[in-house]
């Protein structure tokens, strides 16, 4: 099933409020946040054998990747906002 179908209502809401690109980026952030929560829950059960207070190394890599993706998406949204603000000032 496609993300465009699974998150249809959420996409429509955010695309209406923010425009197509920024709306899709906002939904992407939501999807990543949901995934981060699920991986975090899984990390409670899959802890490192060397250090029981932290998730297993593979989960640490997944968590880092998700957080990095969220940071990139957030920076893209900020850049789009700056570009939009710059265009509005030129008018």
RATAUR-V69345 format. One record per pair of residues at least 24 apart in sequence whose C-alpha atoms are under 10 Angstrom apart, sorted by the first residue. I is the first residue (numbers start at 0). J is the second residue. D is the distance in whole Angstrom. If there is no record, write none. Layout:
{{I/J/D} {I/J/D}}
//
This chain:
{{2/26/10} {2/27/10} {2/30/10} {6/30/9} {17/76/10} {17/80/9} {20/75/10} {20/76/8} {20/79/9} {21/72/9} {21/73/10} {21/75/8} {21/76/6} {21/77/9} {21/79/7} {21/80/8} {22/76/9} {23/72/10} {23/76/10} {24/69/9} {24/72/6} {24/73/8} {24/75/8} {24/76/7} {25/69/10} {25/72/8} {25/73/8} {25/76/8} {27/68/9} {27/69/8} {27/72/8} {27/73/10} {28/65/10} {28/66/10} {28/68/8} {28/69/6} {28/70/9} {28/71/10} {28/72/7} {28/73/8} {29/69/9} {30/69/10} {31/62/10} {31/64/10} {31/65/6} {31/66/8} {31/68/8} {31/69/7} {32/65/8} {32/66/9} {32/69/8} {34/61/10} {34/62/9} {34/65/8} {35/61/9} {35/62/6} {35/63/10} {35/64/10} {35/65/7} {35/66/8} {35/69/10} {36/62/9} {38/62/7} {38/65/10}}
//
